[in-house]
Amino acid sequence: MNSNTCFLFGFFSVILVTCVVTGTVPPSAPEFVGLQDIDDCKKCIVGSDKENIQVHCKTSGGTPPVDVIVTVGDNSFITIPYAVDVSVNIAFITLADSYHNTTITCSVMNDALLSPLITTAKVYVISKLCFIIDINQSNYFF
């Protein structure tokens, strides 16, 4: 909020008042919290197929409301503020094999922005292997 001096001119006098100028303030650029480094993927969201994960996207400041949306492929997820740190929003996602090596996006938007601020990362889904051992036939299937 800015304070400026404004002049109001009357017919016989000048009145000096303080005017308050309000405006919308953009939020900071978003960033993912808790990205992991593994051999095949650096700075990634990592999990297993069918695992329920929490994706944390951080942004600060900005005139409310600030909309934070997490997207994986064509799927958008609503976020909620994290109770411990209100600058972090959480999306609850169930990972699927189809998300492997796709891009996850966190975008923030409010009335001060003409287009959303965006950050991205890769999703690395660890497939669960299924082993079937037929003891009678001595065959092994993977």
C-alpha angles and dihedrals in degrees: 000000000000126000119212133177112245128190122217113196117209126187094264106012146034116236118202114210135164114243123202115220114201128189142158120273122208120236122242120269111279124249133186116243121216102020113171134220117219129163095265099037133033121205094003141148101248130194146123130272111280092009117142108228137177115229113203119207118183128206130151139203125008132129110279137285097056112176116212118190129179117203132189113186106312094339120099122196127203114232130214128202115264109243094220096050117018091198087069122075122197130214119193111219134176106214120228131191087245089066092062111125092359124130122257116205132198115195130183127196140172137160093278092064128075091201133012124272108238140195127180140197137173124259116225114194116193109215117224110233119222117214120196117185118190103199094187095054097032090228121142123204126191 
